[in-house]
Amino acid sequence: MEASEPMQTGANLPRVGGYNRAVVLDAVRRKSPVSRVELAQLTGLTNQTVSNVVRRLLEAELVRETGQAPSRGGKPRTLLSLCPDGAYAVGAHLDPDSTVAVLLDLSGRVLRRQRMRTAVGSDPGRLVRLLGRTVNALVTRAGVPGEKVLGLGVAVPGPIDSGRGVVLDPPNLPAWHQVPLAEILGRATELPVVMDNDATAAAIGERWSGGADRAGSFLFVYIGTGIGGGVMLADTVLRGDSGNAGEFGHVLVEPGGKRCHCGARGCLEAYAAPYAVLADFAGRHGRRAADDLGLSLDPGRTRTDWNRLCAAAAKGDPRAAGALEAAAGRVGQAALTAVNLLDVPRIILGGEGLRGGEEYFRRAIDTAVNGWSLARRVRTVSVVPSLIGDAAGAVGAASLVLHGTYAPGWHMLLGTP
């Protein structure tokens, strides 16, 4: 007997109510301060529905009344704003170089931040337990009510099994094989845990914290130890069937080229990730040139070496500048492929790997996508820096919790995770 197609489920009234609450809260978050009448216009809901939803949001302390709009004749309209201390979320980003944990309020503002070294060859369980203690300490030191902490989001390099909360075999974390990360962290923190690809999480963080400035569609290009991508289409994150969409670092840029950590040849990451650029610099210019710039070429000090390379380029060293220009050109090449495929109006650049070299990458991407994309005569793609800074992975991880709880989506109507 053939397997049947999964049935779509209908939406009952409680689910519609939850969806409407998310729609109104999202509108308040984007447009604060805003009146109830304006909310009805923005959301398409009736005035009565908006009033009922706002009443519940006020009772839940997710929004608050913040004065009155200037009167145009008649009764002044009461203005509503988001209540930042209405809810909190913790986020953690496990990068091969370092692990960062943050505590966010409902507005997406970082209240606390903690960084620790990631020993990629050490026991993953030990690091995760240490991370659990760090998360608990963040909440305690911030003095926020425990019942208002919605959960813990974790951003990790792919590939992942997000449904089971398992880290599979990330190329840049060789000791991490089938690690049940969500389960371990859940036991350590006693918080609900949600996990996603780091670049996808960064895109969600940008969408949540950016409000109206990040509404719609965009590609988030993340450069840290490796290179990743997160895709937002019409305010909805693109995850793919397995949860591993957006692997921008593994776009093919050189058929049959250098072998990538993933096992394939010619991936973008093999040419433009910081470790690859440093190795290429040493191969082209020799050890003496690396010593001139203070580069150790120690894999354990990639971030320090990368910062020094970027600093040398900023001071006018032609060898360092040439290395960054070559890497940025490859990223522009991959961005052109992505823009032709996705037709997004905006590319956002984020991640600690961009610090000091962002202008090289911005310029190369802009030249590629606005010079050669198929739709270049129809629209211009803006290439802009991230609003959430170089801790995009950790902020994005915490935003997974806030976005999943409060952002309107089909899952609220269909009862799916």
C-alpha positions as CSV (number, residue, x, y, z in Angstrom):
1,M,0.0,0.0,0.0
2,E,1.3,3.4,-1.0
3,A,2.1,5.9,1.8
4,S,-0.5,8.6,2.0
5,E,0.3,12.3,1.8
6,P,0.2,14.2,5.1
7,M,-3.1,15.9,5.6
8,Q,-3.3,19.6,6.1
9,T,-5.1,20.5,9.3
10,G,-7.6,23.3,9.8
11,A,-7.4,26.2,12.2
12,N,-9.7,26.3,15.2
13,L,-10.7,29.5,17.0
14,P,-8.2,29.3,19.8
15,R,-5.4,29.1,17.2
16,V,-6.8,32.0,15.3
17,G,-6.8,34.0,18.6
18,G,-3.2,33.2,19.2
19,Y,-2.3,34.2,15.6
20,N,-4.1,37.5,15.9
21,R,-2.3,38.2,19.2
22,A,1.0,37.6,17.4
23,V,0.0,39.8,14.5
24,V,-0.9,42.7,16.8
25,L,2.2,42.3,18.9
26,D,4.4,42.3,15.8
27,A,2.7,45.5,14.6
28,V,3.3,47.2,18.0
29,R,6.9,46.0,17.9
30,R,7.5,47.5,14.4
31,K,5.5,50.7,14.8
32,S,5.7,51.7,18.5
33,P,4.2,54.0,19.6
34,V,1.0,53.2,17.8
35,S,-2.7,53.6,18.6
36,R,-5.4,50.9,18.5
37,V,-7.0,52.6,15.4
38,E,-3.6,52.5,13.6
39,L,-3.2,48.8,14.6
40,A,-6.5,48.0,13.0
41,Q,-5.4,49.7,9.8
42,L,-2.0,47.9,9.9
43,T,-3.3,44.5,10.6
44,G,-6.7,44.4,8.8
45,L,-8.4,43.3,12.0
46,T,-11.6,45.0,13.2
47,N,-11.4,47.7,15.9
48,Q,-13.2,45.4,18.3
49,T,-10.7,42.5,17.7
50,V,-7.8,44.8,18.1
51,S,-9.2,46.1,21.4
52,N,-9.7,42.6,22.7
53,V,-6.2,41.5,21.7
54,V,-4.6,44.7,23.2
55,R,-6.4,44.1,26.4
56,R,-4.9,40.6,26.7
57,L,-1.4,41.9,25.7
58,L,-1.7,44.6,28.5
59,E,-2.7,41.9,31.0
60,A,0.3,39.8,30.0
61,E,2.6,42.9,30.3
62,L,3.8,42.5,26.7
63,V,2.7,46.0,25.7
64,R,2.0,49.2,27.7
65,E,0.2,52.5,27.3
66,T,2.7,55.3,26.7
67,G,0.8,58.5,26.4
68,Q,-1.6,60.0,23.9
69,A,-1.3,61.1,20.3
70,P,-2.0,64.8,19.5
71,S,-5.7,65.4,19.1
72,R,-7.2,66.1,15.7
73,G,-10.5,66.9,17.2
74,G,-12.3,64.3,19.3
75,K,-11.0,62.0,21.9
76,P,-7.1,61.7,21.9
77,R,-5.9,58.3,21.0
78,T,-3.9,56.3,23.5
79,L,-0.5,55.1,22.2
80,L,0.9,51.6,22.8
81,S,4.5,50.5,22.9
82,L,6.3,47.2,23.4
83,C,7.1,46.3,27.0
84,P,10.8,45.2,26.8
85,D,10.7,43.5,30.2
86,G,7.6,41.5,29.3
87,A,9.7,38.5,28.4
88,Y,13.3,37.4,28.0
89,A,15.3,34.7,26.1
90,V,18.8,33.4,26.3
91,G,20.9,32.6,23.3
92,A,24.1,30.8,22.7
93,H,26.3,30.5,19.6
94,L,28.8,27.6,19.4
95,D,31.5,28.7,17.0
96,P,34.7,26.7,16.5
97,D,36.7,29.7,17.8
98,S,34.5,30.8,20.8
99,T,31.1,30.3,22.3
100,V,29.0,33.4,23.1
101,A,25.9,33.5,25.4
102,V,23.5,36.5,25.7
103,L,20.4,37.4,27.5
104,L,17.8,39.4,25.5
105,D,14.7,41.3,26.5
106,L,11.6,41.3,24.4
107,S,12.8,44.2,22.2
108,G,15.9,42.3,21.3
109,R,18.2,44.4,23.4
110,V,21.3,42.5,24.8
111,L,21.2,42.7,28.6
112,R,24.1,40.4,29.4
113,R,26.9,38.7,27.4
114,Q,29.5,36.1,28.2
115,R,32.2,34.6,26.0
116,M,34.2,31.4,26.5
117,R,36.8,29.6,24.5
118,T,35.6,26.7,22.3
119,A,38.1,23.9,22.4
120,V,37.1,22.1,19.2
121,G,39.0,18.9,20.0
122,S,37.7,18.5,23.5
123,D,34.7,16.6,24.8
124,P,31.5,18.2,23.5
125,G,29.6,17.2,26.6
126,R,32.0,19.0,28.9
127,L,31.7,22.3,26.9
128,V,27.9,22.0,26.8
129,R,27.7,21.5,30.6
130,L,29.9,24.5,31.1
131,L,27.6,26.5,28.7
132,G,24.6,25.4,30.8
133,R,26.2,26.9,33.9
134,T,27.0,30.0,32.0
135,V,23.4,30.4,30.9
136,N,22.1,29.9,34.4
137,A,24.6,32.5,35.7
138,L,23.5,35.1,33.1
139,V,19.9,34.9,34.2
140,T,20.7,35.0,37.9
141,R,23.1,38.0,37.6
142,A,20.6,40.0,35.5
143,G,18.0,39.5,38.2
144,V,15.2,38.9,35.8
145,P,12.2,36.8,37.0
146,G,12.8,33.2,36.0
147,E,9.2,32.7,34.9
148,K,9.6,35.4,32.2
149,V,12.6,33.6,30.6
150,L,10.9,31.8,27.7
151,G,13.7,29.5,26.8
152,L,17.2,29.0,25.4
153,G,18.1,29.2,21.7
154,V,21.3,27.6,20.4
155,A,23.0,28.4,17.1
156,V,25.5,25.9,15.7
157,P,27.3,25.3,12.4
158,G,25.4,22.9,10.2
159,P,24.6,20.2,9.3
160,I,22.0,19.7,12.1
161,D,18.9,17.7,12.9
162,S,16.9,20.5,14.3
163,G,13.8,18.3,14.9
164,R,15.8,16.1,17.4
165,G,18.1,18.9,18.5
166,V,21.2,16.9,17.4
167,V,24.4,18.4,16.0
168,L,25.5,16.0,13.3
169,D,29.1,16.3,11.9
170,P,30.0,20.0,11.4
171,P,33.2,20.2,9.3
172,N,34.6,22.9,11.6
173,L,33.8,21.0,14.8
174,P,35.6,17.6,14.2
175,A,34.8,16.2,17.7
176,W,31.1,16.8,17.4
177,H,29.5,13.7,16.1
178,Q,25.7,13.1,16.7
179,V,25.7,15.3,19.8
180,P,22.2,15.6,21.4
181,L,22.8,19.3,22.2
182,A,19.2,20.3,23.0
183,E,18.7,17.4,25.4
184,I,21.9,18.1,27.3
185,L,21.3,21.8,27.6
186,G,17.7,21.3,28.6
187,R,18.8,19.1,31.5
188,A,21.5,21.6,32.5
189,T,19.3,24.7,32.4
190,E,15.8,23.4,33.0
191,L,14.7,25.6,30.1
192,P,13.0,24.7,26.8
193,V,15.7,24.6,24.1
194,V,15.4,25.3,20.4
195,M,18.3,24.8,18.0
196,D,19.1,26.1,14.5
197,N,21.8,26.7,12.0
198,D,23.9,29.7,13.1
199,A,23.4,31.8,10.0
200,T,19.7,31.0,9.9
201,A,19.5,32.1,13.6
202,A,21.4,35.3,12.7
203,A,18.8,36.1,10.0
204,I,16.0,35.6,12.5
205,G,17.8,37.8,15.0
206,E,18.1,40.5,12.4
207,R,14.5,40.3,11.5
208,W,13.4,40.4,15.2
209,S,15.6,43.2,16.3
210,G,15.4,45.2,13.1
211,G,11.6,45.8,13.1
212,A,10.4,47.7,10.1
213,D,13.9,48.2,8.8
214,R,14.3,44.5,8.3
215,A,10.8,43.6,7.2
216,G,10.3,41.6,4.0
217,S,13.1,39.5,2.3
218,F,16.8,39.4,2.6
219,L,19.9,37.2,2.5
220,F,22.1,37.3,5.6
221,V,25.7,36.5,4.8
222,Y,27.5,35.4,8.0
223,I,31.3,35.3,8.2
224,G,32.8,33.9,11.3
225,T,35.2,30.9,11.5
226,G,33.3,29.7,8.4
227,I,30.8,31.2,6.0
228,G,27.0,30.7,6.3
229,G,23.8,32.2,4.9
230,G,20.3,32.8,6.3
231,V,17.4,33.5,4.0
232,M,14.3,35.5,5.0
233,L,11.5,35.6,2.3
234,A,8.4,37.7,3.0
235,D,9.1,37.8,6.7
236,T,9.4,34.0,6.8
237,V,12.7,32.2,7.4
238,L,13.7,29.6,4.7
239,R,14.8,26.4,6.5
240,G,14.3,23.7,3.9
241,D,12.9,20.3,4.5
242,S,15.8,19.1,6.6
243,G,16.4,22.4,8.3
244,N,19.7,22.9,6.5
245,A,18.9,25.5,3.9
246,G,21.1,28.5,3.3
247,E,24.5,26.8,3.3
248,F,26.0,29.8,1.5
249,G,29.6,28.7,2.3
250,H,29.1,25.6,0.2
251,V,28.0,27.4,-3.0
252,L,30.3,26.2,-5.8
253,V,32.7,28.9,-6.9
254,E,35.5,26.9,-8.5
255,P,34.5,23.5,-10.2
256,G,37.1,20.9,-9.2
257,G,38.9,23.4,-7.0
258,K,40.2,23.2,-3.5
259,R,38.8,20.5,-1.2
260,C,36.5,21.9,1.4
261,H,36.1,20.6,5.0
262,C,32.7,19.2,3.9
263,G,34.4,16.9,1.4
264,A,33.4,18.6,-1.8
265,R,35.7,20.6,-4.0
266,G,35.4,24.3,-5.0
267,C,33.2,25.5,-2.2
268,L,33.2,29.2,-1.3
269,E,34.4,28.5,2.2
270,A,37.5,26.8,0.9
271,Y,38.5,30.1,-0.7
272,A,37.0,32.9,1.5
273,A,36.7,31.7,5.1
274,P,39.3,33.4,7.3
275,Y,41.3,30.2,7.8
276,A,41.4,29.6,4.0
277,V,42.5,33.2,3.3
278,L,45.3,33.0,5.8
279,A,46.5,29.7,4.4
280,D,46.4,31.1,0.9
281,F,48.3,34.3,2.0
282,A,51.1,32.1,3.5
283,G,51.2,30.0,0.3
284,R,51.5,33.0,-2.0
285,H,53.8,35.2,0.0
286,G,55.7,32.9,2.2
287,R,56.4,32.6,5.9
288,R,58.5,35.8,6.0
289,A,55.6,37.9,4.8
290,A,53.3,36.3,7.4
291,D,55.9,37.1,10.1
292,D,56.0,40.7,8.9
293,L,52.3,41.0,9.7
294,G,52.5,39.1,13.0
295,L,50.6,36.1,11.7
296,S,51.2,33.0,13.7
297,L,49.4,30.7,11.2
298,D,48.4,28.6,14.2
299,P,44.9,27.1,13.5
300,G,44.1,27.8,17.1
301,R,44.7,31.5,16.6
302,T,42.8,32.1,13.4
303,R,40.7,35.0,14.7
304,T,43.8,36.8,16.0
305,D,45.6,36.3,12.7
306,W,42.6,37.4,10.7
307,N,42.2,40.6,12.7
308,R,45.9,41.3,12.1
309,L,45.5,40.7,8.3
310,C,42.5,43.1,8.2
311,A,44.4,45.7,10.2
312,A,47.4,45.4,7.8
313,A,45.1,45.9,4.8
314,A,43.6,49.0,6.5
315,K,47.1,50.4,6.9
316,G,47.7,50.0,3.2
317,D,49.7,46.7,3.0
318,P,49.2,45.6,-0.6
319,R,49.6,41.9,0.1
320,A,46.9,41.9,2.9
321,A,44.6,44.1,0.8
322,G,45.0,41.7,-2.2
323,A,44.1,38.7,0.0
324,L,40.9,40.4,1.2
325,E,40.0,41.5,-2.3
326,A,40.4,38.0,-3.6
327,A,38.2,36.5,-0.8
328,A,35.6,39.3,-1.2
329,G,35.5,38.6,-4.9
330,R,34.6,35.0,-4.3
331,V,31.9,36.0,-1.9
332,G,30.5,38.4,-4.5
333,Q,30.5,35.5,-7.0
334,A,28.4,33.4,-4.6
335,A,26.1,36.3,-3.7
336,L,25.4,36.8,-7.4
337,T,24.3,33.1,-7.7
338,A,22.1,33.5,-4.5
339,V,20.4,36.7,-5.7
340,N,19.6,35.3,-9.1
341,L,18.1,32.3,-7.4
342,L,16.2,34.1,-4.6
343,D,15.6,37.6,-6.0
344,V,16.0,39.3,-2.6
345,P,16.2,43.1,-2.4
346,R,18.8,43.2,0.4
347,I,21.9,41.5,1.5
348,I,23.0,41.9,5.1
349,L,26.6,41.3,6.3
350,G,27.3,40.1,9.8
351,G,29.6,38.0,11.9
352,E,32.9,38.6,13.7
353,G,34.9,37.6,10.6
354,L,33.8,40.9,9.0
355,R,35.4,43.1,11.6
356,G,38.0,45.3,9.9
357,G,37.3,43.9,6.4
358,E,33.6,44.7,5.9
359,E,34.1,47.3,3.2
360,Y,36.0,44.9,1.0
361,F,33.1,42.4,1.1
362,R,30.4,45.1,0.8
363,R,32.0,46.6,-2.2
364,A,32.6,43.2,-4.0
365,I,29.1,42.0,-3.3
366,D,27.6,45.3,-4.5
367,T,29.6,45.2,-7.7
368,A,28.6,41.6,-8.5
369,V,24.9,41.6,-7.7
370,N,24.2,45.1,-9.1
371,G,26.5,44.7,-12.1
372,W,25.5,41.2,-13.2
373,S,22.3,39.9,-11.6
374,L,19.5,39.1,-14.1
375,A,17.1,41.6,-12.5
376,R,19.6,44.5,-12.3
377,R,17.6,46.7,-14.6
378,V,14.5,46.2,-12.5
379,R,15.8,46.9,-9.0
380,T,19.0,47.6,-7.0
381,V,20.1,45.2,-4.2
382,S,21.2,47.1,-1.1
383,V,24.2,45.6,0.7
384,V,24.2,46.8,4.4
385,P,25.8,45.8,7.7
386,S,23.9,43.9,10.3
387,L,22.0,45.8,12.9
388,I,22.7,43.3,15.6
389,G,26.5,43.5,15.5
390,D,29.2,40.9,15.5
391,A,27.4,38.7,18.1
392,A,24.8,38.0,15.4
393,G,24.9,34.2,16.1
394,A,24.1,34.5,19.8
395,V,21.5,37.3,19.4
396,G,19.9,35.2,16.6
397,A,19.8,32.2,18.9
398,A,17.9,34.0,21.6
399,S,15.7,35.5,18.9
400,L,14.7,31.9,17.8
401,V,12.8,31.7,21.1
402,L,11.2,35.2,20.8
403,H,10.4,34.8,17.1
404,G,9.0,31.3,17.6
405,T,6.8,32.4,20.5
406,Y,5.5,35.7,19.3
407,A,6.0,36.2,15.5
408,P,2.9,35.4,13.4
409,G,3.3,32.3,11.3
410,W,1.3,29.4,9.8
411,H,2.5,27.1,12.6
412,M,0.2,29.0,14.9
413,L,-2.9,28.3,12.7
414,L,-2.0,24.7,11.8
415,G,-0.8,23.6,15.2
416,T,2.6,22.5,13.9
417,P,6.0,23.0,15.7
